[in-house]
Amino acid sequence: MDYSKSGNPKGARSTLRGPDHAQKGAPKSVKPPRETQEELLARMKAASQKAPQKDPKS
């Protein structure tokens, strides 16, 4: 039995990607600015002080 012919076919290994893939001169993605620790603590304190909403189903 020829075991090399069993199983799934192997995918193409050296296929070229389209011309739009990683073009030179493309604009760089910009990450949003990280919030400072003070802003984070203020946001967490504001969220913890909100009254918990009751479910209308219960």
CHARMM internal coordinates of N, CA and C (Angstrom, degrees):
IC EDIT
DIST 1 N 1 CA 1.4564
DIST 1 CA 1 C 1.5258
ANGL 1 N 1 CA 1 C 109.03
DIST 1 C 2 N 1.3197
ANGL 1 CA 1 C 2 N 115.39
DIHE 1 N 1 CA 1 C 2 N 140.01
DIST 2 N 2 CA 1.4599
ANGL 1 C 2 N 2 CA 120.85
DIHE 1 CA 1 C 2 N 2 CA -179.20
DIST 2 CA 2 C 1.5276
ANGL 2 N 2 CA 2 C 108.65
DIHE 1 C 2 N 2 CA 2 C -92.89
DIST 2 C 3 N 1.3293
ANGL 2 CA 2 C 3 N 116.27
DIHE 2 N 2 CA 2 C 3 N 100.34
DIST 3 N 3 CA 1.4694
ANGL 2 C 3 N 3 CA 120.36
DIHE 2 CA 2 C 3 N 3 CA -176.22
DIST 3 CA 3 C 1.5280
ANGL 3 N 3 CA 3 C 112.70
DIHE 2 C 3 N 3 CA 3 C -73.50
DIST 3 C 4 N 1.2994
ANGL 3 CA 3 C 4 N 118.39
DIHE 3 N 3 CA 3 C 4 N -15.67
DIST 4 N 4 CA 1.4593
ANGL 3 C 4 N 4 CA 119.60
DIHE 3 CA 3 C 4 N 4 CA -179.93
DIST 4 CA 4 C 1.5233
ANGL 4 N 4 CA 4 C 112.20
DIHE 3 C 4 N 4 CA 4 C -70.70
DIST 4 C 5 N 1.3314
ANGL 4 CA 4 C 5 N 116.92
DIHE 4 N 4 CA 4 C 5 N -18.87
DIST 5 N 5 CA 1.4634
ANGL 4 C 5 N 5 CA 120.34
DIHE 4 CA 4 C 5 N 5 CA -178.76
DIST 5 CA 5 C 1.5205
ANGL 5 N 5 CA 5 C 112.27
DIHE 4 C 5 N 5 CA 5 C -94.20
DIST 5 C 6 N 1.3349
ANGL 5 CA 5 C 6 N 118.70
DIHE 5 N 5 CA 5 C 6 N -2.41
DIST 6 N 6 CA 1.4567
ANGL 5 C 6 N 6 CA 120.55
DIHE 5 CA 5 C 6 N 6 CA -177.91
DIST 6 CA 6 C 1.5263
ANGL 6 N 6 CA 6 C 110.09
DIHE 5 C 6 N 6 CA 6 C -89.31
DIST 6 C 7 N 1.3178
ANGL 6 CA 6 C 7 N 116.21
DIHE 6 N 6 CA 6 C 7 N 154.49
DIST 7 N 7 CA 1.4555
ANGL 6 C 7 N 7 CA 120.67
DIHE 6 CA 6 C 7 N 7 CA 177.03
DIST 7 CA 7 C 1.5158
ANGL 7 N 7 CA 7 C 112.09
DIHE 6 C 7 N 7 CA 7 C 94.45
DIST 7 C 8 N 1.3071
ANGL 7 CA 7 C 8 N 114.76
DIHE 7 N 7 CA 7 C 8 N -174.73
DIST 8 N 8 CA 1.4597
ANGL 7 C 8 N 8 CA 120.46
DIHE 7 CA 7 C 8 N 8 CA -178.87
DIST 8 CA 8 C 1.5247
ANGL 8 N 8 CA 8 C 110.88
DIHE 7 C 8 N 8 CA 8 C -73.57
DIST 8 C 9 N 1.3097
ANGL 8 CA 8 C 9 N 117.26
DIHE 8 N 8 CA 8 C 9 N 151.39
DIST 9 N 9 CA 1.4622
ANGL 8 C 9 N 9 CA 118.76
DIHE 8 CA 8 C 9 N 9 CA 177.02
DIST 9 CA 9 C 1.5219
ANGL 9 N 9 CA 9 C 110.58
DIHE 8 C 9 N 9 CA 9 C -69.18
DIST 9 C 10 N 1.2858
ANGL 9 CA 9 C 10 N 116.60
DIHE 9 N 9 CA 9 C 10 N 147.35
DIST 10 N 10 CA 1.4558
ANGL 9 C 10 N 10 CA 121.27
DIHE 9 CA 9 C 10 N 10 CA 179.57
DIST 10 CA 10 C 1.5241
ANGL 10 N 10 CA 10 C 109.22
DIHE 9 C 10 N 10 CA 10 C -78.23
DIST 10 C 11 N 1.3313
ANGL 10 CA 10 C 11 N 115.63
DIHE 10 N 10 CA 10 C 11 N 141.68
DIST 11 N 11 CA 1.4530
ANGL 10 C 11 N 11 CA 120.84
DIHE 10 CA 10 C 11 N 11 CA 179.70
DIST 11 CA 11 C 1.5226
ANGL 11 N 11 CA 11 C 111.73
DIHE 10 C 11 N 11 CA 11 C -75.05
DIST 11 C 12 N 1.2999
ANGL 11 CA 11 C 12 N 115.56
DIHE 11 N 11 CA 11 C 12 N 165.19
DIST 12 N 12 CA 1.4513
ANGL 11 C 12 N 12 CA 120.65
DIHE 11 CA 11 C 12 N 12 CA 179.01
DIST 12 CA 12 C 1.5266
ANGL 12 N 12 CA 12 C 108.88
DIHE 11 C 12 N 12 CA 12 C -68.75
DIST 12 C 13 N 1.2920
ANGL 12 CA 12 C 13 N 116.90
DIHE 12 N 12 CA 12 C 13 N 134.92
DIST 13 N 13 CA 1.4630
ANGL 12 C 13 N 13 CA 120.19
DIHE 12 CA 12 C 13 N 13 CA -174.51
DIST 13 CA 13 C 1.5148
ANGL 13 N 13 CA 13 C 113.03
DIHE 12 C 13 N 13 CA 13 C -97.22
DIST 13 C 14 N 1.2770
ANGL 13 CA 13 C 14 N 118.33
DIHE 13 N 13 CA 13 C 14 N -28.99
DIST 14 N 14 CA 1.4660
ANGL 13 C 14 N 14 CA 119.20
DIHE 13 CA 13 C 14 N 14 CA -174.34
DIST 14 CA 14 C 1.5209
ANGL 14 N 14 CA 14 C 111.08
DIHE 13 C 14 N 14 CA 14 C -123.04
DIST 14 C 15 N 1.3349
ANGL 14 CA 14 C 15 N 116.82
DIHE 14 N 14 CA 14 C 15 N 42.36
DIST 15 N 15 CA 1.4515
ANGL 14 C 15 N 15 CA 118.47
DIHE 14 CA 14 C 15 N 15 CA 178.75
DIST 15 CA 15 C 1.5229
ANGL 15 N 15 CA 15 C 109.04
DIHE 14 C 15 N 15 CA 15 C -76.87
DIST 15 C 16 N 1.2814
ANGL 15 CA 15 C 16 N 115.77
DIHE 15 N 15 CA 15 C 16 N 139.76
DIST 16 N 16 CA 1.4506
ANGL 15 C 16 N 16 CA 120.76
DIHE 15 CA 15 C 16 N 16 CA 179.39
DIST 16 CA 16 C 1.5106
ANGL 16 N 16 CA 16 C 109.54
DIHE 15 C 16 N 16 CA 16 C -82.27
DIST 16 C 17 N 1.3050
ANGL 16 CA 16 C 17 N 116.16
DIHE 16 N 16 CA 16 C 17 N 143.19
DIST 17 N 17 CA 1.4554
ANGL 16 C 17 N 17 CA 120.13
DIHE 16 CA 16 C 17 N 17 CA 177.93
DIST 17 CA 17 C 1.5223
ANGL 17 N 17 CA 17 C 108.55
DIHE 16 C 17 N 17 CA 17 C -83.36
DIST 17 C 18 N 1.3190
ANGL 17 CA 17 C 18 N 115.20
DIHE 17 N 17 CA 17 C 18 N 167.32
DIST 18 N 18 CA 1.4480
ANGL 17 C 18 N 18 CA 119.79
DIHE 17 CA 17 C 18 N 18 CA -177.23
DIST 18 CA 18 C 1.5183
ANGL 18 N 18 CA 18 C 112.32
DIHE 17 C 18 N 18 CA 18 C -66.68
DIST 18 C 19 N 1.3196
ANGL 18 CA 18 C 19 N 117.02
DIHE 18 N 18 CA 18 C 19 N 168.80
DIST 19 N 19 CA 1.4684
ANGL 18 C 19 N 19 CA 119.76
DIHE 18 CA 18 C 19 N 19 CA -177.63
DIST 19 CA 19 C 1.5279
ANGL 19 N 19 CA 19 C 112.72
DIHE 18 C 19 N 19 CA 19 C -69.49
DIST 19 C 20 N 1.3287
ANGL 19 CA 19 C 20 N 118.10
DIHE 19 N 19 CA 19 C 20 N -17.18
DIST 20 N 20 CA 1.4569
ANGL 19 C 20 N 20 CA 119.87
DIHE 19 CA 19 C 20 N 20 CA -178.47
DIST 20 CA 20 C 1.5207
ANGL 20 N 20 CA 20 C 112.53
DIHE 19 C 20 N 20 CA 20 C -85.58
DIST 20 C 21 N 1.3225
ANGL 20 CA 20 C 21 N 117.89
DIHE 20 N 20 CA 20 C 21 N -6.28
DIST 21 N 21 CA 1.4531
ANGL 20 C 21 N 21 CA 120.44
DIHE 20 CA 20 C 21 N 21 CA -176.01
DIST 21 CA 21 C 1.5257
ANGL 21 N 21 CA 21 C 110.15
DIHE 20 C 21 N 21 CA 21 C -76.85
DIST 21 C 22 N 1.3227
ANGL 21 CA 21 C 22 N 115.60
DIHE 21 N 21 CA 21 C 22 N 118.42
DIST 22 N 22 CA 1.4664
ANGL 21 C 22 N 22 CA 123.05
DIHE 21 CA 21 C 22 N 22 CA 175.17
DIST 22 CA 22 C 1.5205
ANGL 22 N 22 CA 22 C 112.19
DIHE 21 C 22 N 22 CA 22 C 52.43
DIST 22 C 23 N 1.3034
ANGL 22 CA 22 C 23 N 115.36
DIHE 22 N 22 CA 22 C 23 N 55.03
DIST 23 N 23 CA 1.4585
ANGL 22 C 23 N 23 CA 118.70
DIHE 22 CA 22 C 23 N 23 CA 177.91
DIST 23 CA 23 C 1.5114
ANGL 23 N 23 CA 23 C 109.73
DIHE 22 C 23 N 23 CA 23 C -69.01
DIST 23 C 24 N 1.3002
ANGL 23 CA 23 C 24 N 115.79
DIHE 23 N 23 CA 23 C 24 N 148.38
DIST 24 N 24 CA 1.4545
ANGL 23 C 24 N 24 CA 120.03
DIHE 23 CA 23 C 24 N 24 CA 175.96
DIST 24 CA 24 C 1.5238
ANGL 24 N 24 CA 24 C 108.36
DIHE 23 C 24 N 24 CA 24 C -73.04
DIST 24 C 25 N 1.3096
ANGL 24 CA 24 C 25 N 115.62
DIHE 24 N 24 CA 24 C 25 N 143.91
DIST 25 N 25 CA 1.4534
ANGL 24 C 25 N 25 CA 120.28
DIHE 24 CA 24 C 25 N 25 CA 178.19
DIST 25 CA 25 C 1.5156
ANGL 25 N 25 CA 25 C 113.79
DIHE 24 C 25 N 25 CA 25 C 85.42
DIST 25 C 26 N 1.3171
ANGL 25 CA 25 C 26 N 117.75
DIHE 25 N 25 CA 25 C 26 N 6.70
DIST 26 N 26 CA 1.4584
ANGL 25 C 26 N 26 CA 119.93
DIHE 25 CA 25 C 26 N 26 CA 177.69
DIST 26 CA 26 C 1.5242
ANGL 26 N 26 CA 26 C 109.14
DIHE 25 C 26 N 26 CA 26 C -72.04
DIST 26 C 27 N 1.3214
ANGL 26 CA 26 C 27 N 117.46
DIHE 26 N 26 CA 26 C 27 N 147.07
DIST 27 N 27 CA 1.4675
ANGL 26 C 27 N 27 CA 118.17
DIHE 26 CA 26 C 27 N 27 CA -179.68
DIST 27 CA 27 C 1.5207
ANGL 27 N 27 CA 27 C 110.77
DIHE 26 C 27 N 27 CA 27 C -66.74
DIST 27 C 28 N 1.3059
ANGL 27 CA 27 C 28 N 115.81
DIHE 27 N 27 CA 27 C 28 N 140.78
DIST 28 N 28 CA 1.4535
ANGL 27 C 28 N 28 CA 121.35
DIHE 27 CA 27 C 28 N 28 CA 179.71
DIST 28 CA 28 C 1.5176
ANGL 28 N 28 CA 28 C 109.45
DIHE 27 C 28 N 28 CA 28 C -75.67
DIST 28 C 29 N 1.3136
ANGL 28 CA 28 C 29 N 116.62
DIHE 28 N 28 CA 28 C 29 N 145.11
DIST 29 N 29 CA 1.4516
ANGL 28 C 29 N 29 CA 119.92
DIHE 28 CA 28 C 29 N 29 CA 177.04
DIST 29 CA 29 C 1.5240
ANGL 29 N 29 CA 29 C 108.47
DIHE 28 C 29 N 29 CA 29 C -75.34
DIST 29 C 30 N 1.3288
ANGL 29 CA 29 C 30 N 115.44
DIHE 29 N 29 CA 29 C 30 N 141.49
DIST 30 N 30 CA 1.4536
ANGL 29 C 30 N 30 CA 120.82
DIHE 29 CA 29 C 30 N 30 CA -177.21
DIST 30 CA 30 C 1.5214
ANGL 30 N 30 CA 30 C 108.20
DIHE 29 C 30 N 30 CA 30 C -110.83
DIST 30 C 31 N 1.3236
ANGL 30 CA 30 C 31 N 115.76
DIHE 30 N 30 CA 30 C 31 N 127.09
DIST 31 N 31 CA 1.4593
ANGL 30 C 31 N 31 CA 120.01
DIHE 30 CA 30 C 31 N 31 CA 178.20
DIST 31 CA 31 C 1.5248
ANGL 31 N 31 CA 31 C 108.74
DIHE 30 C 31 N 31 CA 31 C -79.77
DIST 31 C 32 N 1.3316
ANGL 31 CA 31 C 32 N 117.87
DIHE 31 N 31 CA 31 C 32 N 143.74
DIST 32 N 32 CA 1.4583
ANGL 31 C 32 N 32 CA 119.11
DIHE 31 CA 31 C 32 N 32 CA 175.91
DIST 32 CA 32 C 1.5231
ANGL 32 N 32 CA 32 C 109.57
DIHE 31 C 32 N 32 CA 32 C -67.41
DIST 32 C 33 N 1.3226
ANGL 32 CA 32 C 33 N 117.76
DIHE 32 N 32 CA 32 C 33 N 150.71
DIST 33 N 33 CA 1.4696
ANGL 32 C 33 N 33 CA 119.47
DIHE 32 CA 32 C 33 N 33 CA -177.85
DIST 33 CA 33 C 1.5236
ANGL 33 N 33 CA 33 C 110.96
DIHE 32 C 33 N 33 CA 33 C -66.93
DIST 33 C 34 N 1.3090
ANGL 33 CA 33 C 34 N 115.96
DIHE 33 N 33 CA 33 C 34 N 142.40
DIST 34 N 34 CA 1.4650
ANGL 33 C 34 N 34 CA 120.55
DIHE 33 CA 33 C 34 N 34 CA 178.91
DIST 34 CA 34 C 1.5136
ANGL 34 N 34 CA 34 C 109.30
DIHE 33 C 34 N 34 CA 34 C -76.49
DIST 34 C 35 N 1.3233
ANGL 34 CA 34 C 35 N 116.31
DIHE 34 N 34 CA 34 C 35 N 145.16
DIST 35 N 35 CA 1.4481
ANGL 34 C 35 N 35 CA 119.48
DIHE 34 CA 34 C 35 N 35 CA 177.48
DIST 35 CA 35 C 1.5191
ANGL 35 N 35 CA 35 C 109.01
DIHE 34 C 35 N 35 CA 35 C -80.76
DIST 35 C 36 N 1.3307
ANGL 35 CA 35 C 36 N 115.99
DIHE 35 N 35 CA 35 C 36 N 148.74
DIST 36 N 36 CA 1.4511
ANGL 35 C 36 N 36 CA 120.45
DIHE 35 CA 35 C 36 N 36 CA -179.06
DIST 36 CA 36 C 1.5259
ANGL 36 N 36 CA 36 C 109.28
DIHE 35 C 36 N 36 CA 36 C -75.74
DIST 36 C 37 N 1.3181
ANGL 36 CA 36 C 37 N 115.25
DIHE 36 N 36 CA 36 C 37 N 169.83
DIST 37 N 37 CA 1.4605
ANGL 36 C 37 N 37 CA 119.66
DIHE 36 CA 36 C 37 N 37 CA -178.87
DIST 37 CA 37 C 1.5274
ANGL 37 N 37 CA 37 C 110.21
DIHE 36 C 37 N 37 CA 37 C -66.10
DIST 37 C 38 N 1.3368
ANGL 37 CA 37 C 38 N 117.65
DIHE 37 N 37 CA 37 C 38 N -35.41
DIST 38 N 38 CA 1.4614
ANGL 37 C 38 N 38 CA 120.32
DIHE 37 CA 37 C 38 N 38 CA 179.21
DIST 38 CA 38 C 1.5247
ANGL 38 N 38 CA 38 C 110.92
DIHE 37 C 38 N 38 CA 38 C -65.08
DIST 38 C 39 N 1.3264
ANGL 38 CA 38 C 39 N 116.86
DIHE 38 N 38 CA 38 C 39 N -41.78
DIST 39 N 39 CA 1.4635
ANGL 38 C 39 N 39 CA 120.73
DIHE 38 CA 38 C 39 N 39 CA 178.43
DIST 39 CA 39 C 1.5218
ANGL 39 N 39 CA 39 C 110.70
DIHE 38 C 39 N 39 CA 39 C -65.16
DIST 39 C 40 N 1.3253
ANGL 39 CA 39 C 40 N 116.58
DIHE 39 N 39 CA 39 C 40 N -39.32
DIST 40 N 40 CA 1.4591
ANGL 39 C 40 N 40 CA 120.86
DIHE 39 CA 39 C 40 N 40 CA 179.05
DIST 40 CA 40 C 1.5255
ANGL 40 N 40 CA 40 C 110.40
DIHE 39 C 40 N 40 CA 40 C -63.94
DIST 40 C 41 N 1.3420
ANGL 40 CA 40 C 41 N 117.13
DIHE 40 N 40 CA 40 C 41 N -46.58
DIST 41 N 41 CA 1.4590
ANGL 40 C 41 N 41 CA 119.80
DIHE 40 CA 40 C 41 N 41 CA -179.62
DIST 41 CA 41 C 1.5155
ANGL 41 N 41 CA 41 C 111.33
DIHE 40 C 41 N 41 CA 41 C -64.28
DIST 41 C 42 N 1.3338
ANGL 41 CA 41 C 42 N 117.71
DIHE 41 N 41 CA 41 C 42 N -38.78
DIST 42 N 42 CA 1.4550
ANGL 41 C 42 N 42 CA 120.58
DIHE 41 CA 41 C 42 N 42 CA 178.61
DIST 42 CA 42 C 1.5275
ANGL 42 N 42 CA 42 C 110.70
DIHE 41 C 42 N 42 CA 42 C -64.37
DIST 42 C 43 N 1.3200
ANGL 42 CA 42 C 43 N 117.27
DIHE 42 N 42 CA 42 C 43 N -39.92
DIST 43 N 43 CA 1.4612
ANGL 42 C 43 N 43 CA 121.17
DIHE 42 CA 42 C 43 N 43 CA 179.42
DIST 43 CA 43 C 1.5219
ANGL 43 N 43 CA 43 C 110.65
DIHE 42 C 43 N 43 CA 43 C -67.48
DIST 43 C 44 N 1.3349
ANGL 43 CA 43 C 44 N 116.71
DIHE 43 N 43 CA 43 C 44 N -40.20
DIST 44 N 44 CA 1.4586
ANGL 43 C 44 N 44 CA 119.96
DIHE 43 CA 43 C 44 N 44 CA 179.63
DIST 44 CA 44 C 1.5283
ANGL 44 N 44 CA 44 C 111.62
DIHE 43 C 44 N 44 CA 44 C -68.37
DIST 44 C 45 N 1.3272
ANGL 44 CA 44 C 45 N 117.68
DIHE 44 N 44 CA 44 C 45 N -38.62
DIST 45 N 45 CA 1.4595
ANGL 44 C 45 N 45 CA 121.11
DIHE 44 CA 44 C 45 N 45 CA 178.15
DIST 45 CA 45 C 1.5222
ANGL 45 N 45 CA 45 C 110.72
DIHE 44 C 45 N 45 CA 45 C -65.92
DIST 45 C 46 N 1.3447
ANGL 45 CA 45 C 46 N 116.79
DIHE 45 N 45 CA 45 C 46 N -40.82
DIST 46 N 46 CA 1.4641
ANGL 45 C 46 N 46 CA 120.40
DIHE 45 CA 45 C 46 N 46 CA 179.06
DIST 46 CA 46 C 1.5325
ANGL 46 N 46 CA 46 C 110.30
DIHE 45 C 46 N 46 CA 46 C -64.86
DIST 46 C 47 N 1.3077
ANGL 46 CA 46 C 47 N 116.99
DIHE 46 N 46 CA 46 C 47 N -37.67
DIST 47 N 47 CA 1.4663
ANGL 46 C 47 N 47 CA 120.08
DIHE 46 CA 46 C 47 N 47 CA -179.88
DIST 47 CA 47 C 1.5237
ANGL 47 N 47 CA 47 C 111.20
DIHE 46 C 47 N 47 CA 47 C -70.77
DIST 47 C 48 N 1.3367
ANGL 47 CA 47 C 48 N 116.91
DIHE 47 N 47 CA 47 C 48 N -33.69
DIST 48 N 48 CA 1.4643
ANGL 47 C 48 N 48 CA 118.73
DIHE 47 CA 47 C 48 N 48 CA -178.47
DIST 48 CA 48 C 1.5208
ANGL 48 N 48 CA 48 C 111.68
DIHE 47 C 48 N 48 CA 48 C -77.26
DIST 48 C 49 N 1.3346
ANGL 48 CA 48 C 49 N 118.39
DIHE 48 N 48 CA 48 C 49 N -23.01
DIST 49 N 49 CA 1.4537
ANGL 48 C 49 N 49 CA 121.12
DIHE 48 CA 48 C 49 N 49 CA -178.81
DIST 49 CA 49 C 1.5195
ANGL 49 N 49 CA 49 C 112.96
DIHE 48 C 49 N 49 CA 49 C -85.54
DIST 49 C 50 N 1.3283
ANGL 49 CA 49 C 50 N 117.11
DIHE 49 N 49 CA 49 C 50 N -12.26
DIST 50 N 50 CA 1.4632
ANGL 49 C 50 N 50 CA 119.57
DIHE 49 CA 49 C 50 N 50 CA 177.27
DIST 50 CA 50 C 1.5213
ANGL 50 N 50 CA 50 C 109.23
DIHE 49 C 50 N 50 CA 50 C -67.66
DIST 50 C 51 N 1.3137
ANGL 50 CA 50 C 51 N 115.76
DIHE 50 N 50 CA 50 C 51 N 142.34
DIST 51 N 51 CA 1.4690
ANGL 50 C 51 N 51 CA 119.58
DIHE 50 CA 50 C 51 N 51 CA 178.78
DIST 51 CA 51 C 1.5235
ANGL 51 N 51 CA 51 C 108.88
DIHE 50 C 51 N 51 CA 51 C -70.79
DIST 51 C 52 N 1.3171
ANGL 51 CA 51 C 52 N 117.98
DIHE 51 N 51 CA 51 C 52 N 135.79
DIST 52 N 52 CA 1.4725
ANGL 51 C 52 N 52 CA 119.28
DIHE 51 CA 51 C 52 N 52 CA 178.39
DIST 52 CA 52 C 1.5192
ANGL 52 N 52 CA 52 C 110.19
DIHE 51 C 52 N 52 CA 52 C -67.26
DIST 52 C 53 N 1.3204
ANGL 52 CA 52 C 53 N 115.94
DIHE 52 N 52 CA 52 C 53 N 135.52
DIST 53 N 53 CA 1.4529
ANGL 52 C 53 N 53 CA 121.02
DIHE 52 CA 52 C 53 N 53 CA -179.08
DIST 53 CA 53 C 1.5305
ANGL 53 N 53 CA 53 C 109.12
DIHE 52 C 53 N 53 CA 53 C -81.84
DIST 53 C 54 N 1.3297
ANGL 53 CA 53 C 54 N 115.07
DIHE 53 N 53 CA 53 C 54 N 137.44
DIST 54 N 54 CA 1.4722
ANGL 53 C 54 N 54 CA 119.43
DIHE 53 CA 53 C 54 N 54 CA 179.24
DIST 54 CA 54 C 1.5196
ANGL 54 N 54 CA 54 C 108.89
DIHE 53 C 54 N 54 CA 54 C -87.26
DIST 54 C 55 N 1.3112
ANGL 54 CA 54 C 55 N 115.02
DIHE 54 N 54 CA 54 C 55 N 144.57
DIST 55 N 55 CA 1.4581
ANGL 54 C 55 N 55 CA 120.21
DIHE 54 CA 54 C 55 N 55 CA 176.20
DIST 55 CA 55 C 1.5275
ANGL 55 N 55 CA 55 C 109.72
DIHE 54 C 55 N 55 CA 55 C -73.99
DIST 55 C 56 N 1.3401
ANGL 55 CA 55 C 56 N 118.11
DIHE 55 N 55 CA 55 C 56 N 134.03
DIST 56 N 56 CA 1.4508
ANGL 55 C 56 N 56 CA 119.38
DIHE 55 CA 55 C 56 N 56 CA 178.30
DIST 56 CA 56 C 1.5300
ANGL 56 N 56 CA 56 C 112.11
DIHE 55 C 56 N 56 CA 56 C -69.17
DIST 56 C 57 N 1.3151
ANGL 56 CA 56 C 57 N 118.03
DIHE 56 N 56 CA 56 C 57 N -18.28
DIST 57 N 57 CA 1.4567
ANGL 56 C 57 N 57 CA 121.09
DIHE 56 CA 56 C 57 N 57 CA -177.95
DIST 57 CA 57 C 1.5265
ANGL 57 N 57 CA 57 C 112.24
DIHE 56 C 57 N 57 CA 57 C -77.33
DIST 57 C 58 N 1.3655
ANGL 57 CA 57 C 58 N 117.72
DIHE 57 N 57 CA 57 C 58 N -25.45
DIST 58 N 58 CA 1.4649
ANGL 57 C 58 N 58 CA 118.29
DIHE 57 CA 57 C 58 N 58 CA -176.53
DIST 58 CA 58 C 1.4942
ANGL 58 N 58 CA 58 C 113.68
DIHE 57 C 58 N 58 CA 58 C -92.40
END
COOR INIT
IC SEED 1 N 1 CA 1 C
IC BUILD
